[in-house]
Amino acid sequence: MKQQNQKLTHVKHEFDPIFDENSEILILGTLPSVKSREQNFYYGHPQNRFWKVIAALFEEPVPEKIPEKKDLLLKHHIALWDVIAECDIAGSSDSSIKNVVPAELSVILDHAPIRTIYANGAKAYDLYQKYTYPVTGRDIRKLPSTSPANAAFQMERLLGAWQEILKKHDTDSVSEK
């Protein structure tokens, strides 16, 4: 395994969650990648498909700048954060993650009417189940990772799986009327 040759670095999550008092969906990643940390914002690697997926789901243009990305999420009642507050990691390799300190999700859960929590990928899902579910007691749904490392999911297949957010979003909106 290549990450055995890579040195682990202790990384602290340095930027705030995105949410407001109208956020109903929470999407959790693991920890920002090296590229995201350089840009000081979520899903900053140009090959990560997160912003393309969210934009396509809501038939919006793909946001380029951070304020546009925040606006896209908040317009559609989506909160965004990560499961990990800090850990040891080799580069951006989720499989190398060790010594996890979980994020304190009450920052969002106590201040927004979150109905559904989604994990962006299996590692975020597994970490949530291990560290966060015992604290919150709130279920999480696993979606395929938007990472370029998830080559098994081409864009069309990825979009198909992420449609679940729309179905849940539509059902909730309809039931309120």
N, C-alpha and C positions, 0 to 999 in steps of 0.2 A: 504494500500500500504506500502510495507516494507521500501521504501526510505524515508518516512516521519520520520521514527525512526533513519535514518542515518543522520549524520551531514554533511552539505555542506562544502566543502573545496574550497578555491580559487586556481585555477590551471592555470598556464601560459604554453603555448606550448613552449617547450625548445629546440626542434631540427629543423634543417633546412629542407626545402622541397627538394625532389629529382627531379632533372630535368637537362637538358642540352639544347644546341641550336638545337637539333634534336627531342626534345619531341613533339609529336603530340597528344597524349592522356593524359588527366589529370584525375586522380582518386582522389576524395576527401572523406575522412572520416570525423567524427565529431571532435574528440579530442583523443589523445593517452590514452589508458587504463592505469590503475595502473601498470600492468605488462610491458606495452610498455614504460612507463615513467621510470620504474626501469632499463630497458635495454637501454634506451635512443635511441630507434628506433621503427619504425612503426610495428604494428601487432605482438607484442612480446608475447602475450598470447599463450601458446602451443596449445590451443583448437581453436584459430582463424584460419580460413581456407584460409585467403587471400593468403599467399605464396603458398599453395598447389594449389589453383585455378589458379593463374598466371602461375605457373610452368606447370600445366596440359594444359592450353590453348596453350602454346607455345612449348609443348612437350619437356620440359627441366627438369632437376633434381630439386627437391625442395631445394632452397638455405638454408643453415644453418647459415652462418655467415653474418654479416652486409655488408661487401664488396661484397659478392656473391649476396645478395639481391639487392643492388644498381646496380650491373652489369646486373642482369636479367632485371630490369626495363629499364635501359638506352639502352640496346641492342635492346629492342623492342619498343623504342621511347615512353616510358611511364613516365610521371611525377606523383609524389605522394605528397600529402599534406593533410591538414585538413581545414575545414571551419572555425574552431574556433581558435583564437589566445589566448584567455583566457576566463574563465567562473567560475562559482561556480558549483560544481558537488559533488554528494555523490558516492564515490568510482569510479566505471567505468560505472555507470548507466546513459545512454543517456537520459532516461526519467526524470532524476532529474536536468538536465542542466538549469541554470538560469544565468541572468546577463552576457549575451554573448557579447564579443568583437570579431568581425569577423576578420579573417586573411586577410591580404592585398594581394590579389591574383595577383596584378599587378607585384609583384616580379617575378612570372612565366609568366603571360600573355604578359608582355612587352618584354620578352627575349626568348620566345620559340614559334614555330609555332603551337600552340595548335589548333587542329581542332575540337575535341570533348571533352566535360567534362562529367564525370560520377560521380555519388554519390554512395558510398558504403553504401547503406541502406537508409531507409526512413527518419531518423532523419537528416542525412547529407544533403539529398535532401531538406527537409523542411527548414533547417537553411540557406542553400544556397539561396533558393527562397526568404526568408524573408530578409536576410542581404546583400547578395552578388549580386544577379541578378539585383537589382535596380542600383547598381554601375557599373557592367560590361555590362549589357544588353545581356549577353551570356547565351544561354540555357544550361541546364544540363539534363542528362538522368539518371533515377533512376535504379540502380541494387539492387538485394537483398543483404542484409548485410551478410558478411562472418563471423560475430560474432557467437560464440557458443550459444548466447542467441536466435539466429534465428533458432530454432529447426524445424520450418516448412519446411525449405529447407535442405534436406539431400544433401550430396556432389554431387550426379549425377544431381539433379534438379538445384543446385546452378551453376554447370558448364554449364548446358544448358542455363541458363539465361545470364551468363557472356560471352557466345559465341558471343554476340552482339559486343563486343570489336573486335573480330577477323573479323567479317563481315565488320565493319566500316574500320578496319585497311586494310583488303584485298581490299576493294573497292577503298580506297584512293591510295593504292600502284598500283593497276591496272590502275587507271585513269591517273597516272603520266607517264606511259610507252607509 
